């Protein structure tokens, strides 16, 4: 199946880009559990993260964060909304082959996760708060899955770029787990290399706001972001 010249491969996100009647999309989405593949509320609320005891440490200058929370169309759209974010790029990280293609990654055989690389001003947006939004806008309790997006390429993951990020990620993950009373399966691993995804994946929501997947999955997520994290938005 093809849409606008893009081959559709495996995975819910890819399937959703195929040409299909809107009523079919809505019928399928009604069966999707909480996570990136649905508009349901993740287990971590803004109220929960605001009650975290982990201190917020403001840094200075431009920093980089690499995170994955399911479909990178979703995570990219979310983090582009935050004050202090300079740039967001969708791509792949954490796997075993160089320069993977989208088709290879969606096979689940490369070990890569769909991630975003965020360039941000740490004097405006702390890494702590960046991770609070991360945990509050996807489901970190589902292993290798966000909604109907299933596979290791959709795993919840934080790739830390320095020891401060590592310590912060470990502390906030533990705090989230304590607050929600469920096991948090988010992987915390050292960052090695980021491979930028194909051009058609970049700024996907901004360029395709009326596409069915964007309307059903991403738009509700952004409305919740605007409601629950208004103090962090541009």
Secondary structure, DSSP 8 states (H G I E B T S, - for coil): -EETTEE--SSHHHHHTS---HHHHHHHHTT--SSTTSSS--SS-HHHHHT--S------SEEEEEEEES-HHHHHHHHTTBTTEEEEEEEEES-SSSS--HHHHHTT-S--EEEEEEEEETTTS-HHHHHHHHHHSS-TTSTTEETTEESGGG-EEEEESSHHHHHHHHHHHHHHHHHHTS----EEEE----EE--GGGTTHHHH-TTSHHIIIIIHHHHHHHHHH-GGGB-
